[in-house]
């Protein structure tokens, strides 16, 4: 059987060097070959305008997180207020019980100075004294009951104080988180503004044209001729849609829910509030605030939720359009329902 060992190669002969160099040159030529019509530099990088739009989308996502935290802060603030009221009432009860016990103890002390038999002999009104003695017996048993009630009230007061302190600490944590999220939104918006400042004259012109078209669309009412899927929604859906339409032209304001400025979920929440319907504050929560319906069956007034993370929401206006608050710098306006990927349609 032949050996599998190989003699180590210490160098190349001239022919081997030529072969290797030829192969390397062919490989380089193959790697540099570019199909006809292809850009040898690869995919074009995102334009400044596209990067601005992406930053606006990220700011909107951060805004919805801010809205969720702000809603939780409001809930915690109410819980802290209720807990503090309960503590105050509990302290009043404890103070009252302590006062009652103090009065009973004083009466016992004053009445226990003489032996009862001697006090009866010396009394000028024996019958009155006997009545008082019987009252003292009742006071003694009552004192035991009052003491038990005081202890129970004190335990409840301690529990409520602990709960209030926990809620207050949680509230402070949420307030700090709120500040961080506010800074995150402001950072995204500032970055978008810096990019906008770098646009070329041509890019500025193109963006202005798009914004002008959007403003013109916002100034027009939604088409009134419904299609087959635009059967009238409920009375409250119609009222919510009318409210949203009345806000067309008002500015986008992150973290705001009207009546003069709105972010996306702030607009839908405010519009449905005008119809007497309470919606959650965030687009993610609104995606589950009602009955899910198929896109083919959406009706005016339905909530249309966008992106896989449900970070944008609008109100369907009929005939393939929605009313929504788009992004900072824009105003409430109409846009095509499929302006972004739709993740859900909800009917409150």
C-alpha positions in Angstrom: 0.0 0.0 0.0 1.4 3.4 -0.9 2.1 6.0 1.7 -0.3 9.0 2.1 2.5 11.3 3.1 3.4 14.1 0.7 6.8 15.7 0.4 6.5 19.3 1.6 6.6 21.9 -1.2 9.2 24.5 -0.5 8.8 26.6 -3.6 7.2 26.8 -7.1 8.8 26.0 -10.4 8.5 28.6 -13.2 5.7 26.7 -14.8 3.7 26.5 -11.6 4.1 30.3 -11.0 2.8 31.0 -14.5 -0.2 28.8 -13.9 -1.0 30.4 -10.6 -0.7 33.9 -11.9 -2.8 33.1 -14.9 -5.6 31.6 -12.7 -5.5 34.7 -10.4 -5.8 37.0 -13.4 -8.8 35.1 -14.7 -10.4 35.1 -11.3 -10.0 38.9 -11.0 -11.4 39.3 -14.5 -14.4 37.2 -13.6 -15.0 39.1 -10.3 -14.8 42.4 -12.1 -17.2 41.4 -14.8 -20.6 43.2 -14.5 -23.8 42.1 -16.3 -25.0 44.5 -19.0 -27.0 47.4 -17.5 -26.0 46.7 -13.9 -24.6 49.4 -11.7 -21.0 48.3 -10.8 -21.3 50.4 -7.5 -24.1 48.2 -6.3 -27.5 49.4 -5.0 -27.8 53.1 -4.8 -27.8 54.4 -1.2 -31.0 55.9 0.2 -31.5 59.5 -0.8 -31.5 62.1 1.9 -35.3 62.5 1.5 -35.8 58.8 2.1 -33.6 58.9 5.2 -35.7 61.8 6.4 -38.8 59.8 5.9 -37.3 56.8 7.7 -36.4 59.1 10.7 -39.9 60.4 10.8 -41.2 56.8 10.9 -38.8 56.0 13.8 -39.9 59.2 15.6 -43.5 58.1 15.2 -42.6 54.7 16.7 -40.9 56.5 19.6 -43.9 58.8 19.9 -46.3 55.9 20.4 -44.0 54.5 23.1 -44.1 57.9 24.7 -47.9 58.0 24.5 -48.1 54.5 26.2 -45.9 55.6 29.0 -47.7 58.9 29.4 -51.0 57.0 29.7 -49.5 54.8 32.3 -48.2 57.8 34.2 -51.7 59.3 34.2 -53.1 56.0 35.6 -50.4 55.9 38.3 -50.9 59.5 39.2 -54.6 58.7 39.9 -53.7 55.6 41.9 -51.2 57.6 44.0 -53.9 60.2 44.6 -56.4 57.6 45.7 -53.9 55.8 47.9 -52.9 59.1 49.6 -56.6 59.9 50.2 -57.0 56.5 51.8 -54.0 57.0 54.0 -55.3 60.4 55.1 -58.7 58.9 56.0 -57.1 56.0 57.8 -54.9 58.4 59.9 -58.0 60.4 60.9 -59.7 57.1 62.1 -56.6 56.1 64.0 -56.4 59.5 65.7 -60.1 59.4 66.5 -59.8 55.9 68.1 -56.7 57.0 70.1 -58.7 59.9 71.4 -61.6 57.7 72.4 -59.3 55.3 74.2 -57.6 58.2 76.0 -60.9 59.4 77.3 -61.9 56.0 78.5 -58.6 55.4 80.2 -58.9 58.8 82.0 -62.4 57.9 83.2 -61.2 54.6 84.5 -58.2 56.2 86.3 -60.4 58.8 88.0 -63.0 56.2 89.1 -60.4 53.7 90.5 -59.1 55.9 93.3 -61.3 54.4 96.1 -62.4 50.9 96.9 -65.9 50.5 95.5 -67.4 49.4 98.9 -66.0 52.5 100.6 -67.1 54.7 97.8 -70.6 53.3 98.2 -70.7 54.0 102.0 -69.4 57.5 101.6 -71.7 58.3 98.6 -74.5 60.6 99.3 -76.3 59.2 96.3 -75.8 55.4 96.5 -78.1 54.7 93.6 -76.3 57.1 91.4 -73.0 55.6 92.3 -74.2 52.1 91.5 -75.3 53.4 88.1 -71.8 54.8 87.5 -70.1 51.6 88.6 -72.2 49.6 86.1 -71.2 52.2 83.4 -67.6 51.6 84.3 -68.0 47.9 83.6 -69.4 48.7 80.3 -66.6 51.2 79.6 -64.0 48.4 80.3 -65.5 46.0 77.8 -65.9 48.9 75.3 -62.3 49.8 75.8 -61.2 46.3 74.7 -63.3 46.6 71.6 -61.9 50.1 70.8 -58.4 48.8 71.3 -59.0 46.0 68.8 -60.4 48.4 66.3 -57.5 50.7 66.7 -55.0 47.9 66.1 -56.9 46.8 62.9 -57.1 50.4 61.7 -53.3 50.8 62.3 -52.5 47.7 60.3 -54.7 48.8 57.4 -53.1 52.3 57.6 -49.6 50.7 57.4 -50.6 48.6 54.4 -52.0 51.6 52.6 -48.9 53.7 53.3 -46.7 50.9 51.9 -48.9 50.7 48.8 -48.9 54.4 48.3 -45.1 54.5 48.6 -44.8 51.7 46.0 -47.1 53.5 43.6 -45.2 56.8 44.1 -41.9 55.1 43.4 -43.3 53.5 40.3 -44.6 56.9 39.2 -41.2 58.4 39.6 -39.6 55.6 37.5 -42.2 56.1 34.8 -41.7 59.9 34.8 -38.0 59.3 34.2 -38.8 56.8 31.4 -41.1 59.5 29.9 -38.3 62.0 29.8 -36.0 59.5 28.1 -38.6 58.7 25.4 -39.2 62.5 24.9 -35.5 62.9 24.3 -35.5 60.0 21.9 -38.3 61.6 19.8 -36.6 64.9 19.8 -33.4 63.3 18.8 -35.0 61.7 15.8 -36.7 64.9 14.8 -33.5 66.9 15.2 -31.6 64.4 13.0 -34.4 64.6 10.4 -34.1 68.4 10.4 -30.3 68.2 10.0 -30.7 66.0 7.0 -33.3 68.3 5.5 -30.8 71.1 5.8 -28.4 69.2 3.6 -30.8 68.7 0.7 -29.7 70.0 -2.7 -31.7 72.7 -4.4 -33.2 70.0 -6.7 -34.1 67.7 -3.8 -35.7 70.6 -1.9 -37.8 71.4 -5.0 -38.9 67.8 -5.4 -39.8 67.6 -1.7 -41.7 70.9 -1.8 -43.7 69.6 -4.8 -44.7 66.5 -2.9 -45.7 68.5 0.1 -47.7 70.9 -2.1 -49.5 68.0 -3.6 -50.2 66.7 -0.1 -51.5 70.1 1.0 -53.8 70.3 -2.0 -55.1 66.8 -1.2 -55.7 67.9 2.4 -57.7 70.9 1.2 -60.1 68.7 -0.8 -62.9 66.7 0.9 -62.9 63.0 0.5 -64.8 61.8 -2.5 -68.4 61.3 -1.8 -69.2 58.6 -4.3 -68.8 55.4 -2.3 -67.7 52.1 -3.7 -69.2 48.7 -3.0 -67.3 48.3 0.3 -68.2 51.8 1.6 -71.6 50.9 3.2 -72.3 53.4 5.9 -70.8 52.5 9.3 -72.5 52.9 12.6 -73.7 56.3 13.8 -70.7 56.6 16.1 -68.3 55.7 13.3 -69.9 58.3 11.1 -69.6 60.9 13.9 -66.0 60.0 14.5 -65.2 60.3 10.8 -66.9 63.7 10.7 -64.8 64.9 13.6 -61.6 63.6 12.0 -62.6 65.4 8.7 -63.2 68.6 10.7 -59.5 68.4 11.8 -58.1 68.3 8.3 -55.5 71.0 7.9 -54.6 71.1 11.6 -50.9 70.5 12.4 -49.2 67.3 13.4 -48.0 67.6 17.0 -46.2 64.6 18.6 -47.7 63.5 21.9 -50.8 65.6 21.3 -54.4 64.5 21.1 -56.2 67.7 19.9 -58.1 69.8 19.6 -55.5 72.0 17.8 -52.7 69.5 17.0 -52.5 65.7 16.8 -50.2 62.8 16.4 -51.7 59.8 14.6 -53.3 58.0 17.5 -54.2 61.3 19.1 -56.4 62.2 16.1 -58.2 58.9 16.2 -58.7 59.0 19.9 -60.0 62.6 19.8 -62.3 61.8 16.8 -63.9 58.9 18.6 -64.2 60.8 21.8 -66.4 63.3 19.9 -68.6 60.4 19.1 -68.8 59.4 22.8 -66.4 56.4 22.4 -63.3 56.0 24.6 -60.3 54.7 22.7 -56.8 53.8 24.2 -54.1 56.3 23.6 -51.7 54.4 21.4 -52.0 52.9 17.9 -50.9 49.5 19.2 -53.7 49.5 21.7 -56.3 50.9 19.3 -55.5 48.0 16.9 -57.3 45.7 19.5 -60.0 48.2 20.6 -62.8 46.7 18.7 -63.8 44.1 16.1 -61.2 43.0 13.6 -62.5 43.2 10.0 -61.1 42.2 6.6 -59.6 44.9 4.5 -62.1 44.1 1.8 -64.9 44.8 4.2 -63.7 48.1 5.8 -66.3 50.8 6.2 -66.0 54.6 6.8 -65.0 55.2 10.4 -63.0 52.0 10.7 -59.4 52.3 12.1 -56.7 51.4 9.7 -53.5 50.3 11.4 -50.1 50.4 9.6 -46.8 48.7 9.7 -46.0 45.4 11.4 -45.5 47.1 14.7 -48.8 49.0 14.5 -47.0 52.3 14.9 -49.4 54.3 12.7 -53.2 54.6 12.6 -55.8 56.4 10.5 -59.5 56.6 10.0 -61.0 55.1 6.8 -62.9 57.9 4.9 -64.3 55.8 2.1 -63.5 55.3 -1.5 -60.0 54.2 -0.9 -58.9 57.1 1.3 -58.0 57.6 5.0 -57.8 60.7 7.2 -54.7 60.8 9.3 -52.0 62.9 11.0 -49.0 61.9 8.9 -45.7 63.1 10.5 -44.0 66.2 11.9 -44.2 69.2 9.6 -47.3 67.9 7.9 -51.0 68.6 8.6 -54.0 66.3 9.0 -54.9 65.2 5.5 -56.4 62.6 3.2 -54.2 59.9 1.7 -54.7 56.6 -0.1 -55.6 53.8 2.2 -52.6 51.7 1.0 -50.0 54.4 1.4 -48.2 52.0 3.8 -48.5 48.3 4.5 -51.8 47.7 6.4 -51.5 45.4 9.4 -55.0 45.5 10.7 -58.5 47.1 10.3 -60.5 47.6 13.5 -64.1 48.6 14.0 -64.6 50.3 17.5 
